């Protein structure tokens, strides 16, 4: 989880750095988005979509593992003497 969040944070930090450089060079104008390269917006969109897909895939894997544990009755032991694997 931390790997994907870290990559997402790095991409957004780079976006902010580019935006700050554009504002620094051209001044704080309401139309500064016209001066930003188009690949910046594409990279931002791609980063957001990939983070969303990673979250959905992680949730799906977690849900599948929960279902598999219930189907095989591999829950936690109910008694301290019951430490063996279920048959």
Secondary structure by P-SEA (a helix, b strand, c coil): caaaaaaaaaaaaaaaaaaaaaaaaccccccccccccaaaaaaaaaaaaaaaaaaaaaaaaaaaaaaaaaaaccccccccccccccc
